[in-house]
Structures are given as structure tokens and as C-alpha cells.
């Protein structure tokens, strides 16, 4: 064999072992399938024996029907577990995914189960904090912020990269939760975002032998040439597996699930995109989050035919409007009022 020939697993100079495992679409597909099976198994197990009992996890939706919050923990468990053993991920990325997913789910779950729902959004929680009231939502926001910072530090990079990546993880967790207001909506957004992220990161990879321009390298824990695909495979596989439960209004993500999936996608973006793309994505997340304080995403979707069609795709028809004097108004969907509102003591 020529001295210049490369052994499997070697890149760059001869004899230099690559620290980045290789993977391809087939391996990512296998990871997604494994996560889908794990998500269904976890959901079935949790449904048989809900921690703390059924009542703790049950909410009433706009039809007056019971829905469970166990979808979120099941999705998180499957995504984190398969990401820990799936192919194509560097050790730093695995660690960042584990911290981001489990940490965001834990703080989101705390708000789901212990929150009152009386304060909503950054404005509501920060306003309460200014008055000396520490809400569960404020604890969640602070905890997810710390989770994002730890995840970014695990990925490595310059202080600027750590700051941007922390914003992507924490911002992604919060933003996806803002879409969890209707059955299946947050999961559809996650599927679209993860697919675009994987395609965009792959397209942005430099060609073999080419050197990336200064300032365009991903973080130190960056993914290999497969881009974001290995990192998004597990969460997207779990999302696909549990989407029928969400669309069928038998279960909902809650803060735990939505925060976890958003944080996992944030890690994938942080580990695969060059710095200019990460900065642009962070600006978009920040802008949408700020807009949510003054604009209803649901109202925008309802006014836009294409978005409304996508939003209704796979959902059960909306219940008939109540007749005044004959029907009582239906209960508020816990997605709209905040899933934590139903957890308040009577």
C-alpha cells in the first residue's frame, strides 16, 4: 500500500487518526428507527404505570376529553438514549445532547406539574420576578438557560461560539414550546426544522480537501461530513413515532417534551453550522420569540391558508361551535392556556 494511502478512519495526514466517527444516511435512518421503537416502548411503559399516578399527568382538552403529558417524557427518553449510542457523533456532541435534552425536559416537566399557569411568557415571568414572586416558569427559564450554557461549553469553541451556541440551545427549547398550542403543531415544526437543518448543514460542508474560510468553522465538537443528520436522527425518529398520539389528541408534548426537542435541535445546529449561519439562526429565534409577546402565532396561522392547511393536516376536525343558551363553552385547551394551569390545586 502506498505511504499516502489512507486507512479506514483516517483523514488528513497519513497516520493521523480521525477523532470524528463516520456515518451516513443509512446509519442515521437506523438510529431514527431505533428511536421510534424506543419512544413507542417508553410511552407504552409510562402509560401502564404513570409515575405518581394517572391524575398527575392528565389534562382536559378543548373537547372535554382527557389527554396525557407522558408523550414528552417518552420522547425525551428515547431521543437522549439513542443519541448516546447512535453512530456518527463525537463524544462532546453526545454529552451536549444528553445535557440539553434531559435538562430542558426536567425544567419543563417541573413547570408542567407544579406550575399555576397564572403568568405566561418572558414578560409575565420577569414581571412577577420584579415583584418578588418566583414563578415555576421563571425557574424553568433560568434552568434552561443554564442547561444551554453547559451544553455549549461541552461542545467547546471560543467564548463567542459558546455564547452563540448557548443561545441556540436555550432559544430553541423556548421557541418550540411556543408552537405547542394545537395538536401536532410543535412536532410538525420540529420535523420541518430538523429536516432543513440536516439538509442545510450537509450543503454547507466544505468539499473534500478544501479548507473552510476563517470564522466559518463549526464548534470544536462539530459533526463530521454527514452534517446535522446524526444529531437530528434520534429526536426526529421519536417525533414521527409519537405524532399520531398528538394528532389524535390522546397525548401532548407539554413543556417537558417541547423544551427537550427544541434544545436537541439547538445542539444539532450548534454542532453543524458555520458561525455566520448560527448567528443568523440565533437572530431568527430571538426575533420570533420577541414577536410572540405581541403577536399570536395561532392567529397568523389561521389567517394564512397554506399554514392553516399544514396545521390542520392529520388533525381531527374542530368541534362544532357551541349554541348560546344550549351548550356551555368548551374547556380551554391546555396547550393554549399553558399545560401547567391544569396542575394547579383546586
C-alpha positions in Angstrom: 0.0 0.0 0.0 1.3 3.4 -0.9 2.5 5.6 2.0 0.0 8.1 1.0 -2.9 5.7 1.1 -5.3 6.3 4.0 -6.5 3.6 6.3 -10.2 3.5 7.2 -11.0 6.0 9.9 -8.0 8.3 8.9 -8.3 11.8 7.5 -5.7 14.4 6.7 -2.1 13.4 7.1 -1.2 9.7 6.9 -1.1 8.1 10.3 -3.3 10.7 11.9 -6.4 9.0 13.4 -9.7 10.9 13.0 -11.5 11.8 16.2 -14.8 12.1 14.4 -16.7 8.9 13.7 -18.2 8.4 10.3 -21.8 7.8 9.4 -24.2 8.1 6.5 -27.9 8.3 5.7 -28.3 4.5 6.3 -26.8 4.7 9.8 -29.0 7.8 10.6 -32.1 6.0 9.3 -31.2 3.1 11.6 -30.8 5.5 14.6 -34.2 7.1 13.8 -35.9 3.8 13.6 -34.4 2.7 16.9 -35.5 6.0 18.5 -39.0 5.5 17.1 -39.3 2.0 18.6 -37.8 3.3 21.9 -40.3 6.1 22.0 -43.3 3.8 21.5 -42.0 1.4 24.1 -41.3 4.2 26.6 -44.8 5.7 26.0 -46.5 2.3 26.5 -44.5 1.6 29.7 -45.2 5.0 31.2 -48.9 4.8 30.3 -49.2 1.5 32.0 -47.6 2.8 35.2 -47.5 6.6 35.2 -45.1 7.9 37.9 -47.3 9.4 40.6 -50.5 8.1 39.1 -52.7 9.0 36.1 -54.2 12.1 37.6 -50.8 13.8 37.9 -50.3 13.6 34.1 -53.8 14.0 32.8 -55.2 17.2 31.4 -58.6 18.1 29.8 -58.5 19.5 26.2 -60.9 21.8 24.3 -63.2 18.8 23.6 -63.6 18.0 27.3 -61.5 14.8 26.6 -58.5 13.6 28.7 -55.0 13.9 27.3 -51.8 12.8 28.9 -48.5 14.6 29.3 -46.5 11.4 29.2 -45.7 11.9 25.5 -43.0 14.4 26.5 -41.0 12.2 28.9 -41.3 9.2 26.5 -40.0 11.3 23.5 -37.1 12.7 25.6 -36.0 9.3 27.0 -35.9 7.8 23.5 -34.1 10.7 21.9 -31.4 11.0 24.6 -30.8 7.3 24.9 -30.4 6.6 21.2 -28.3 9.7 20.7 -25.9 8.3 23.4 -25.2 5.2 21.4 -26.0 6.2 17.8 -23.4 6.4 15.1 -21.6 9.5 13.7 -21.5 11.6 16.9 -18.4 12.9 18.6 -18.2 12.4 22.4 -18.7 16.1 23.0 -21.8 16.2 20.9 -23.2 13.1 22.7 -22.6 14.8 26.0 -24.2 18.1 24.9 -27.3 16.3 23.5 -27.7 14.4 26.8 -27.5 17.6 28.9 -29.7 19.6 26.6 -32.4 17.0 26.3 -32.6 15.8 29.9 -32.1 19.2 31.5 -34.7 21.0 29.4 -37.2 18.2 29.9 -36.6 18.3 33.7 -37.2 22.0 34.0 -40.1 21.9 31.6 -41.6 19.0 33.4 -41.3 20.9 36.7 -43.3 23.7 35.2 -45.9 21.2 33.7 -46.6 19.6 37.0 -46.0 22.3 39.6 -46.9 25.5 37.8 -50.0 27.5 38.2 -50.2 29.0 34.7 -51.0 32.4 36.1 -48.0 34.0 34.4 -47.0 33.4 30.8 -44.2 34.4 28.5 -41.0 36.3 29.3 -42.9 39.4 30.2 -45.2 37.6 32.7 -42.4 35.7 34.4 -40.0 38.6 34.5 -42.7 41.0 35.7 -43.5 38.6 38.6 -39.9 38.3 39.4 -39.6 42.1 39.6 -42.4 42.0 42.2 -40.6 39.4 44.3 -42.6 36.4 43.0 -40.5 33.4 41.7 -42.8 31.5 39.4 -42.2 28.0 38.2 -41.9 29.5 34.7 -39.1 31.7 35.9 -37.3 28.7 37.4 -37.7 26.9 34.1 -36.4 29.8 32.0 -33.3 30.1 34.3 -32.7 26.4 34.3 -33.0 26.0 30.6 -30.6 29.0 30.2 -28.0 27.2 32.4 -28.7 24.0 30.5 -27.9 25.7 27.2 -24.7 27.2 28.6 -23.4 23.8 29.9 -24.3 22.2 26.6 -22.4 24.9 24.7 -19.4 24.5 26.9 -19.4 20.8 26.3 -19.3 21.4 22.5 -16.3 23.7 23.0 -15.1 26.6 20.9 -14.2 30.2 21.5 -16.1 32.3 24.1 -18.1 33.8 21.2 -19.0 30.3 19.9 -20.1 29.2 23.4 -22.3 32.3 23.8 -24.0 31.8 20.4 -24.4 28.1 20.9 -25.9 28.6 24.4 -28.4 30.9 22.8 -29.3 28.3 20.1 -29.9 25.6 22.7 -31.9 27.7 25.2 -33.7 29.7 22.5 -34.6 26.6 20.5 -36.1 25.0 23.6 -38.2 28.0 24.4 -39.3 28.7 20.8 -40.6 25.2 20.0 -42.6 25.3 23.2 -44.4 28.4 21.9 -45.8 26.3 19.0 -47.2 23.7 21.3 -50.7 25.3 21.2 -52.5 22.9 18.9 -52.4 19.1 18.3 -49.3 18.1 16.4 -48.2 21.7 15.7 -44.9 21.6 17.6 -44.0 18.2 16.3 -44.6 19.3 12.7 -42.4 22.4 13.3 -39.7 20.1 14.8 -39.8 17.8 11.7 -39.6 20.7 9.3 -36.8 22.4 11.2 -34.8 19.2 11.7 -35.0 18.2 8.0 -34.0 21.7 6.9 -31.1 21.7 9.4 -29.8 18.4 8.2 -30.0 19.4 4.5 -28.5 22.9 5.1 -25.7 21.7 7.2 -24.8 19.0 4.7 -24.9 21.5 1.8 -22.6 23.9 3.8 -19.9 21.3 4.4 -16.6 22.1 2.5 -15.7 19.8 -0.3 -13.0 17.1 0.3 -9.6 18.7 0.5 -11.0 22.3 0.7 -10.2 24.5 3.7 -13.1 26.4 5.3 -12.8 30.1 5.4 -11.8 31.8 8.6 -14.6 32.2 11.0 -16.9 29.6 9.3 -15.8 26.5 11.2 -18.4 24.9 13.5 -17.7 24.4 17.2 -14.9 22.1 18.5 -17.4 19.3 19.0 -18.6 19.6 15.4 -20.2 16.8 13.5 -18.5 15.1 10.6 -19.3 15.4 6.9 -22.7 14.0 7.4 -23.6 17.4 8.9 -26.5 17.5 11.4 -28.1 14.3 10.3 -26.7 12.1 13.1 -27.8 14.5 15.7 -31.3 15.0 14.5 -32.0 11.3 13.6 -33.0 10.2 17.1 -35.3 13.1 18.0 -37.0 13.1 14.6 -37.5 9.4 14.8 -39.1 9.7 18.2 -41.2 12.6 16.9 -42.6 10.6 14.0 -43.4 7.7 16.3 -45.5 9.8 18.7 -47.0 12.2 16.2 -50.2 10.0 15.8 -50.8 10.3 19.6 -50.5 14.1 19.5 -52.6 14.5 16.4 -55.2 12.1 17.8 -55.5 14.3 20.9 -54.6 11.4 23.2 -51.4 12.9 24.4 -49.5 16.2 24.2 -45.9 17.2 24.5 -46.2 19.7 27.4 -43.3 21.9 28.3 -41.1 18.8 29.0 -41.3 17.4 25.5 -41.3 20.7 23.6 -38.4 22.1 25.5 -36.4 18.9 25.1 -36.9 18.6 21.4 -36.2 22.3 20.8 -33.0 22.0 22.8 -31.8 18.9 20.9 -32.3 20.7 17.6 -30.4 23.6 19.0 -27.4 21.4 19.8 -27.5 19.9 16.3 -27.4 23.4 14.8 -24.6 24.5 17.1 -22.5 21.5 16.3 -23.0 21.5 12.5 -23.5 25.0 11.2 -20.7 27.6 10.5 -20.6 30.7 12.6 -22.4 33.0 10.2 -25.3 30.6 9.8 -25.5 30.1 13.6 -25.7 33.9 14.1 -28.4 34.2 11.5 -30.4 31.3 13.1 -30.0 32.9 16.6 -31.3 36.2 15.3 -34.3 34.5 13.8 -35.1 32.6 17.0 -34.7 35.8 19.0 -37.0 37.7 16.6 -39.7 35.1 16.7 -39.6 34.8 20.5 -39.9 38.6 20.8 -42.8 38.6 18.3 -44.6 36.0 20.3 -45.0 38.5 23.1 -47.2 40.8 20.9 -48.4 38.6 18.1 -50.4 35.3 18.3 -48.8 32.6 16.2 -52.2 30.8 16.1 -53.8 34.0 14.7 -51.2 34.3 12.0 -51.5 30.6 11.1 -55.3 30.9 10.9 -55.1 33.9 8.5 -52.6 32.2 6.2 -54.3 29.5 4.1 -51.1 27.4 3.4 -50.1 27.5 7.0 -53.6 26.7 8.2 -53.7 23.7 5.8 -50.4 22.3 7.2 -51.5 23.0 10.7 -54.8 21.0 10.2 -53.1 18.2 8.3 -53.8 14.9 10.2 -55.8 16.6 12.9 -59.4 15.7 13.9 -62.0 18.2 12.7 -62.6 21.1 15.1 -65.5 20.7 17.4 -68.7 22.4 16.4 -69.2 25.9 17.9 -71.5 25.9 21.0 -75.0 27.2 20.6 -75.7 30.1 23.0 -78.2 29.1 25.7 -77.9 25.4 24.9 -74.2 24.4 25.2 -71.7 25.5 27.7 -68.4 26.9 26.3 -65.9 24.0 25.9 -62.9 23.9 28.3 -59.8 25.8 27.2 -57.2 23.6 25.5 -54.3 23.2 27.9 -52.0 23.9 25.1 -53.5 27.4 24.8 -53.8 28.2 28.5 -50.5 26.6 29.4 -50.3 22.9 30.3 -49.2 23.8 33.8 -52.5 25.6 34.5 -54.4 22.4 34.9 -51.9 21.2 37.5 -53.0 23.9 40.0 -54.7 22.7 43.1 -58.5 23.1 43.2 
